[in-house]
Amino acid sequence: MNIAGFALAVLLIELTPGPNMAWLAGLAATEGWRRGLAAVVGVALGLSTNGVLAALGLAALLQAAPQLWIWLRLAGAAMMVWLAIEAWRGAEKAARVAGPDTSAWRAFATGALINLLNPKAYIFFIVVAPQFMGGAQLTLSSALLLCLVSVTIATVIHLAIVFAGSRAHSWLNDPRRTATVRRGFALVMLGVAASFLLADLGA
């Protein structure tokens, strides 16, 4: 197993803009670092669960059953659309009064769901991970090891994103600025939803 090569691949993938990066940055900027940290923990849980499910055969099942893959993509896209609607509604509310409106528990749960419903996370274990297995089959123990590497790298990057995004939080105390950022955040989430729908299992 090529752990170093796998770690480099994970690093490059995590540095590529995606749903976690966009959502965590927007959440930290508009709601603050505490909710951002709760979200990071939720994201880590979702990513870890993806790896375990892949080792238990879910990734292979999705590859063999296209209809399940379609439903996963639709569920993931629906989640992103819901986040976009919530962000847009939050913009209308922020235009009238400033203040966070997302609980830490909700941020945690949303972070986990985003990754559990992210079709690209499963593509990773179907297409990318096997390339570093040296011809061996993905087992529960190897998947857990790859998960540990992947989640550790992802969490470090996500923490950096949250703390960078939270630096803008005080600047966003102006309700009009917060409303503008939330609307932009909503549009980004709609773009992520579209990317989920376009995700290709054979990528």
Buried (B, 14 or more C-beta within 10 A) or exposed (E): EEEEEBBEBBBEBBEEEBBBBBBBBBBBBBBBBBBBBBBBBBBBBBBBBBBEBBBEEBBBBBBEEEEEBBEBBBBBBBBBBBBBEBBBEBBEBBBEEBEBBBEBEBBBBBBBBBBBBBBBBBBBBBBBBBEBBEEEEBEEEBBBBBBEBBBEBBBEBBBEBBEBBBEBBEEBEEBEBBBBBBBEBBEBBBEBBEBBBEBEBEE
